[in-house]
Amino acid sequence: MPDISAKERGKAAYAAGRYLEANDEYTLAVEEMDRCGASILEKLACAADQGRVLRRLGRYENAESSLKAALDTLSGPNSEGDLWKATALEELGLVYIEQARFDEAENALQEALSIRNARLDENHADMAESFNDLGLLAWSRGEDAKALEFYLRALSMRRQSVGEADAAYAETLDNLGALYQRTDRLDDAEKAHAEALSIREAALGPEHPEVGYSLVNLAEVNRRKDRPRQVQQLLERAIQIWTKSLGEEHHHLAVAINNLGGYYLELEKFDQAAPLFERALRILENALGATNPALIIHVYNLSTVYKVQRRIKEAMELEERAQALILKKLSKEGNSGTQNLLLHAHSLQVDNQYEKAHGYLLQALEIAEEEFGKGSLRAAHILDFLGTNSLKMKDPNSSVQYFTRSLAIKKSQLPAQHEDIAATEQNLKFLAALKGDKTAMNMFFPPDESLN
């Protein structure tokens, strides 16, 4: 039999939130099991545990590889093996959710639920985990009603299986709070996040990385309730915890850093916001890739600060990058008659042929309004393109009109705090500043071409 001390040390480190240490121990445990001829089930259990740690560390490719390799070793029905298989499938589903591979996530999570449903009591802790994670999948897809149903069911099951003082109960409570935030139930959200934070601190300790999730969620509620001091304190504490437990390159850390940058941006402390936005964007580029559409709002945030700092050339380069990311996002949402027109317009913008690009953008808007409706998000995104292009054509009045139309559509379709709304609002704020500040205007356009 293998020496399982490394595996046990890995479990202890994971429970304490020392994920980097836990991964090192599980890697050692795998090597020991290979040398000592451990059973398939022992290897599967260890792989599922390490997959969970790798997911927490944001190393999704490694987590997927480890979990799939372990699942491939199983063959034939076995009650104990089936339950470990369900655990590995559950972790794999969560890896897919983090990567926005939602169909694959649903297949993995539903298979795990099917196994558990056949083997376990209705209110078993693992059954509750399945419903919690299906809620997370629905939330990630924007299916709020379905997410609420899953979360409430998971919360009830966890109340019965592990109790209200358990960290698992706090996890579902925090997820429910995030859903309440998105549906503008801020008082309910604050209550849920505060209770989750209290439970996690008591059950896991004040420095555990799971505490960080409650802190970031609670900070967002306080931001929306205009409590700046609490926002700063909560985010700084989360950053400190995650830097220590997740490492300095984890994309969840980047979210907290970006949110702190947003806090300074709202206070108009631009010199403090800029390095935070730069750091967050760099982390996300390394973690997700420089062309991932998830970077859109982060690129816009940094562009906004650069505009205010009069770093106009850098700001406009970021604007063009954001537009390219939006094009990529739109192409993933399905083909339509607008796509080729948008791509051609973008190529003309790169060559500074903004008037020609404008014609193609207007055609794309007409087609999008016919295909998807005048109040569609696709139409709103094209209006954003038109707003940016109009500004480059030195027509800020038209730019304001396009962005205003886009914002009205987005506010009718999206939750109040959605990043797409924030991006358009930032553009309108910049235009307002530009029109009222001749110095900024002259830095954006040559003095002999400044707008009246």
C-alpha distance (Angstrom), angle and dihedral (degrees) to the residues before:
residue distance angle dihedral
M1 . . .
P2 3.81 . .
D3 3.75 123.2 .
I4 3.79 99.7 -101.9
S5 3.79 95.6 -169.5
A6 3.81 92.1 104.6
K7 3.80 90.3 53.6
E8 3.79 91.3 48.8
R9 3.79 90.8 48.4
G10 3.79 88.3 50.2
K11 3.79 90.8 53.0
A12 3.78 91.6 49.2
A13 3.81 92.7 48.3
Y14 3.82 91.3 48.5
A15 3.80 92.3 49.8
A16 3.80 89.1 52.1
G17 3.80 91.4 49.9
R18 3.81 94.7 -111.9
Y19 3.79 93.3 134.6
L20 3.79 98.8 165.3
E21 3.80 90.6 53.2
A22 3.80 91.3 44.6
N23 3.80 92.0 54.6
D24 3.80 91.3 52.0
E25 3.81 90.7 51.6
Y26 3.81 93.6 47.8
T27 3.80 90.3 49.8
L28 3.79 88.5 54.4
A29 3.81 90.7 46.4
V30 3.81 91.7 54.1
E31 3.80 90.4 52.5
E32 3.81 90.8 49.7
M33 3.81 91.7 49.7
D34 3.79 91.9 50.8
R35 3.79 90.8 51.7
C36 3.79 96.4 45.1
G37 3.79 100.6 42.6
A38 3.79 100.7 -113.6
S39 3.79 118.9 -170.0
I40 3.79 122.5 -95.1
L41 3.80 90.8 -109.9
E42 3.80 92.3 52.4
K43 3.79 90.3 50.8
L44 3.79 91.7 46.7
A45 3.80 91.8 50.8
C46 3.80 91.5 49.8
A47 3.82 92.1 46.0
A48 3.81 91.1 51.0
D49 3.81 90.2 50.6
Q50 3.80 92.8 48.3
G51 3.81 90.9 45.0
R52 3.80 88.3 56.5
V53 3.81 90.6 52.0
L54 3.81 93.4 46.4
R55 3.79 89.6 50.7
R56 3.79 90.6 51.5
L57 3.80 88.6 51.2
G58 3.80 91.2 51.3
R59 3.81 93.5 -115.9
Y60 3.77 93.9 134.2
E61 3.79 100.1 162.2
N62 3.80 91.0 53.0
A63 3.80 91.5 45.6
E64 3.80 92.5 50.4
S65 3.79 92.6 47.9
S66 3.79 92.8 49.2
L67 3.80 94.6 47.2
K68 3.80 95.2 45.2
A69 3.79 92.6 48.5
A70 3.78 90.2 52.4
L71 3.81 93.6 46.8
D72 3.80 90.7 50.9
T73 3.82 89.8 61.8
L74 3.81 93.2 63.8
S75 3.78 121.0 90.9
G76 3.79 131.4 165.5
P77 3.81 129.1 13.8
N78 3.78 119.0 -58.4
S79 3.79 123.4 159.3
E80 3.81 95.6 -142.4
G81 3.78 92.2 39.6
D82 3.79 91.5 48.9
L83 3.79 91.9 56.6
W84 3.79 91.9 50.2
K85 3.79 87.9 47.0
A86 3.80 89.0 54.2
T87 3.81 90.4 51.5
A88 3.80 91.4 51.6
L89 3.81 91.4 46.1
E90 3.80 90.3 50.4
E91 3.79 90.9 53.6
L92 3.80 90.8 46.2
G93 3.79 89.9 52.3
L94 3.80 90.5 53.2
V95 3.80 90.4 50.0
Y96 3.80 88.6 54.0
I97 3.81 91.9 49.1
E98 3.80 90.5 54.1
Q99 3.81 88.3 53.6
A100 3.84 93.5 45.7
R101 3.82 90.2 -116.2
F102 3.77 90.6 139.8
D103 3.81 101.8 165.2
E104 3.80 91.4 52.7
A105 3.79 89.5 45.8
E106 3.79 91.8 53.3
N107 3.81 92.1 50.7
A108 3.81 92.2 51.0
L109 3.81 95.2 44.1
Q110 3.80 94.2 46.1
E111 3.80 91.3 49.7
A112 3.80 90.1 50.7
L113 3.81 90.5 49.3
S114 3.81 91.5 49.1
I115 3.81 91.4 53.6
R116 3.78 93.1 46.6
N117 3.77 93.3 45.2
A118 3.81 89.8 57.0
R119 3.81 94.6 46.9
L120 3.79 108.7 31.4
D121 3.78 141.6 57.1
E122 3.78 116.9 -96.6
N123 3.82 94.8 -106.6
H124 3.79 98.0 40.5
A125 3.81 114.7 138.3
D126 3.81 91.4 -117.1
M127 3.81 90.9 53.3
A128 3.79 88.6 53.3
E129 3.80 89.0 50.9
S130 3.80 90.0 55.5
F131 3.79 93.1 52.9
N132 3.79 92.2 44.5
D133 3.80 90.8 54.0
L134 3.79 93.3 44.7
G135 3.80 85.5 54.4
L136 3.79 89.4 52.7
L137 3.80 89.7 51.3
A138 3.81 91.9 50.4
W139 3.82 90.5 46.9
S140 3.81 90.4 50.6
R141 3.79 89.7 52.4
G142 3.80 91.9 49.9
E143 3.82 92.6 -111.7
D144 3.78 95.2 138.8
A145 3.81 99.3 169.5
K146 3.79 92.0 51.5
A147 3.81 91.5 45.0
L148 3.81 90.7 52.6
E149 3.79 91.2 52.0
F150 3.80 92.5 50.4
Y151 3.81 94.7 44.6
L152 3.80 94.3 49.5
R153 3.78 90.7 49.0
A154 3.81 91.9 48.2
L155 3.80 91.0 47.5
S156 3.80 91.4 53.3
M157 3.80 91.9 47.2
R158 3.79 93.3 48.1
R159 3.78 90.8 47.9
Q160 3.81 87.9 59.1
S161 3.82 99.0 37.4
V162 3.83 104.6 40.7
G163 3.80 105.3 4.9
E164 3.79 134.0 -121.7
A165 3.80 94.8 -75.0
D166 3.81 94.1 61.6
A167 3.81 123.9 104.3
A168 3.81 90.3 -127.8
Y169 3.81 89.9 60.3
A170 3.81 88.7 49.5
E171 3.82 90.3 52.1
T172 3.80 92.7 58.5
L173 3.79 90.8 42.3
D174 3.81 90.1 54.2
N175 3.81 91.1 47.7
L176 3.79 89.3 51.1
G177 3.80 89.7 50.6
A178 3.82 90.9 53.8
L179 3.79 88.8 52.7
Y180 3.80 90.6 49.9
Q181 3.80 88.8 51.7
R182 3.77 92.3 53.6
T183 3.79 91.2 50.1
D184 3.83 91.2 48.1
R185 3.83 96.1 -111.5
L186 3.80 91.0 136.1
D187 3.80 98.5 164.4
D188 3.80 91.2 51.7
A189 3.80 90.0 45.5
E190 3.80 92.9 51.2
K191 3.79 91.7 49.9
A192 3.81 92.5 49.3
H193 3.82 94.8 47.1
A194 3.80 93.9 44.9
E195 3.80 91.4 50.7
A196 3.80 91.4 46.3
L197 3.81 90.4 50.5
S198 3.79 92.0 50.8
I199 3.82 92.4 49.2
R200 3.79 93.8 46.9
E201 3.79 93.9 48.4
A202 3.81 90.9 50.8
A203 3.81 96.3 42.5
L204 3.81 100.8 37.2
G205 3.80 106.8 19.5
P206 3.81 130.4 -102.6
E207 3.82 95.0 -83.7
H208 3.80 98.6 50.2
P209 3.84 113.7 122.3
E210 3.82 92.0 -125.6
V211 3.81 87.1 64.0
G212 3.78 86.2 62.3
Y213 3.80 92.6 63.5
S214 3.78 91.4 56.0
L215 3.80 90.6 46.8
V216 3.81 93.3 52.6
N217 3.80 92.0 46.3
L218 3.78 92.3 48.2
A219 3.80 90.5 47.6
E220 3.79 90.3 56.8
V221 3.80 91.3 52.8
N222 3.79 89.8 50.4
R223 3.80 90.8 48.6
R224 3.77 90.9 54.5
K225 3.81 89.7 46.7
D226 3.83 90.3 51.9
R227 3.80 98.9 -114.8
P228 3.82 101.5 139.5
R229 3.80 98.7 172.9
Q230 3.81 92.5 55.6
V231 3.82 90.8 46.7
Q232 3.79 92.5 55.6
Q233 3.80 94.4 46.0
L234 3.80 94.4 47.9
L235 3.81 95.1 46.8
E236 3.80 95.0 45.4
R237 3.78 89.7 52.1
A238 3.83 91.7 48.7
I239 3.81 91.5 49.6
Q240 3.80 90.8 51.1
I241 3.81 92.5 50.2
W242 3.80 95.8 45.4
T243 3.79 95.5 44.6
K244 3.78 88.7 57.5
S245 3.81 98.3 42.1
L246 3.82 104.8 30.1
G247 3.79 101.1 30.2
E248 3.80 129.5 -116.6
E249 3.83 95.7 -76.5
H250 3.81 101.4 54.6
H251 3.80 114.5 124.2
H252 3.81 92.6 -137.9
L253 3.80 87.4 59.5
A254 3.80 87.3 53.0
V255 3.81 89.7 57.6
A256 3.80 91.8 55.8
I257 3.81 91.4 45.8
N258 3.80 91.1 48.8
N259 3.81 91.1 49.6
L260 3.79 90.4 51.9
G261 3.80 88.2 50.9
G262 3.80 88.1 52.5
Y263 3.80 89.2 52.5
Y264 3.82 90.6 56.0
L265 3.81 90.5 43.6
E266 3.81 91.2 56.9
L267 3.82 88.9 50.1
E268 3.83 88.2 50.0
K269 3.82 90.5 -120.0
F270 3.79 91.2 140.7
D271 3.79 98.5 165.6
Q272 3.80 88.9 58.3
A273 3.79 93.8 43.6
A274 3.81 96.8 51.2
P275 3.83 100.0 65.1
L276 3.81 90.5 45.3
F277 3.82 92.7 52.2
E278 3.82 89.7 45.6
R279 3.79 92.0 51.1
A280 3.81 93.3 46.4
L281 3.80 92.4 49.6
R282 3.80 92.3 48.3
I283 3.80 92.0 51.4
L284 3.80 92.2 48.8
E285 3.81 92.6 47.0
N286 3.79 89.4 54.9
A287 3.80 93.8 43.5
L288 3.81 101.4 40.4
G289 3.80 105.5 18.0
A290 3.79 128.7 -99.3
T291 3.82 93.9 -93.6
N292 3.80 98.2 50.2
P293 3.85 110.9 125.7
A294 3.82 88.3 -138.0
L295 3.82 85.8 78.1
I296 3.82 94.2 65.3
I297 3.80 98.8 97.6
H298 3.81 91.7 41.9
V299 3.80 91.0 53.5
Y300 3.80 89.9 48.8
N301 3.81 91.7 48.9
L302 3.79 92.3 54.9
S303 3.80 91.2 43.6
T304 3.81 90.2 54.4
V305 3.80 92.5 54.3
Y306 3.79 92.9 45.6
K307 3.80 90.1 52.9
V308 3.78 91.6 54.3
Q309 3.81 90.5 46.1
R310 3.83 88.6 53.7
R311 3.82 91.2 -115.3
I312 3.77 87.3 136.5
K313 3.80 100.3 159.0
E314 3.80 91.7 52.6
A315 3.80 90.7 44.8
M316 3.79 93.5 53.5
E317 3.79 91.8 46.9
L318 3.79 87.2 56.1
E319 3.82 90.7 47.3
E320 3.80 89.8 55.3
R321 3.77 90.3 47.4
A322 3.80 90.6 51.4
Q323 3.79 90.3 51.3
A324 3.80 90.5 52.3
L325 3.81 89.4 51.4
I326 3.81 90.8 49.6
L327 3.80 89.4 51.9
K328 3.77 89.3 53.4
K329 3.80 90.7 48.6
L330 3.81 92.0 49.6
S331 3.80 91.7 49.3
K332 3.81 89.6 56.1
E333 3.79 90.7 52.9
G334 3.79 92.1 65.1
N335 3.78 139.9 -70.9
S336 3.76 120.7 -80.3
G337 3.77 138.8 157.5
T338 3.80 89.3 -88.9
Q339 3.78 98.5 65.5
N340 3.80 101.4 77.7
L341 3.80 90.7 43.2
L342 3.80 91.5 53.0
L343 3.79 92.9 47.8
H344 3.80 91.4 49.1
A345 3.81 91.2 47.9
H346 3.79 90.1 51.0
S347 3.81 92.0 51.6
L348 3.82 89.3 52.0
Q349 3.81 90.8 49.8
V350 3.79 89.9 53.7
D351 3.82 86.9 56.7
N352 3.84 90.6 47.8
Q353 3.81 91.5 -113.1
Y354 3.77 93.9 136.7
E355 3.81 99.0 156.2
K356 3.81 91.8 55.1
A357 3.80 90.1 44.9
H358 3.79 89.7 52.9
G359 3.78 92.2 61.8
Y360 3.79 92.3 53.4
L361 3.80 91.1 47.3
L362 3.79 91.4 52.8
Q363 3.81 89.7 51.2
A364 3.80 90.3 49.5
L365 3.81 90.5 50.7
E366 3.81 91.9 51.1
I367 3.81 91.9 51.1
A368 3.81 93.2 44.7
E369 3.79 91.7 51.4
E370 3.81 89.9 50.8
E371 3.83 94.7 46.0
F372 3.79 101.1 37.6
G373 3.81 105.6 14.5
K374 3.79 134.5 -100.6
G375 3.79 90.4 -87.7
S376 3.82 95.2 51.1
L377 3.79 124.7 121.3
R378 3.80 90.0 -125.1
A379 3.80 88.7 59.4
A380 3.82 89.3 48.4
H381 3.81 91.9 53.2
I382 3.81 91.2 51.2
L383 3.81 89.5 48.9
D384 3.81 86.5 55.9
F385 3.80 89.3 54.2
L386 3.79 89.8 50.0
G387 3.81 90.9 49.1
T388 3.79 92.6 53.7
N389 3.79 92.9 43.1
S390 3.82 91.7 50.0
L391 3.77 90.2 54.3
K392 3.79 90.3 52.3
M393 3.81 86.8 51.1
K394 3.84 87.1 56.0
D395 3.80 92.5 -112.2
P396 3.82 104.8 124.6
N397 3.80 93.8 163.8
S398 3.81 91.9 61.8
S399 3.78 89.0 41.9
V400 3.81 90.5 57.7
Q401 3.79 90.9 49.5
Y402 3.79 93.6 51.7
F403 3.80 94.1 46.7
T404 3.80 91.2 45.7
R405 3.82 91.1 53.4
S406 3.80 90.3 47.4
L407 3.79 92.4 49.7
A408 3.81 92.6 51.2
I409 3.82 90.6 53.5
K410 3.80 93.6 46.8
K411 3.79 93.0 48.6
S412 3.81 89.4 53.4
Q413 3.81 93.1 49.3
L414 3.80 107.0 32.5
P415 3.83 139.3 52.7
A416 3.79 114.5 -91.2
Q417 3.81 95.6 -106.7
H418 3.81 96.9 44.6
E419 3.80 114.7 138.1
D420 3.82 92.9 -127.0
I421 3.80 89.7 60.1
A422 3.80 91.1 47.9
A423 3.82 91.9 52.3
T424 3.81 93.6 53.8
E425 3.81 92.1 43.5
Q426 3.80 89.5 53.4
N427 3.79 91.0 53.4
L428 3.81 91.2 51.6
K429 3.80 91.1 49.0
F430 3.78 90.2 52.2
L431 3.81 91.8 49.4
A432 3.79 90.6 51.0
A433 3.80 90.2 52.3
L434 3.79 92.5 44.9
K435 3.79 94.5 52.9
G436 3.78 92.9 48.3
D437 3.80 98.0 43.7
K438 3.80 117.0 66.3
T439 3.79 91.9 -173.0
A440 3.79 91.1 56.9
M441 3.79 89.8 44.6
N442 3.76 92.6 53.3
M443 3.79 90.9 49.8
F444 3.77 91.2 50.9
F445 3.81 93.7 46.5
P446 3.82 128.1 24.0
P447 3.85 111.1 -93.4
D448 3.78 93.6 -110.8
E449 3.78 90.3 53.6
S450 3.82 99.1 41.6
L451 3.76 119.0 137.4
N452 3.78 120.4 -106.8
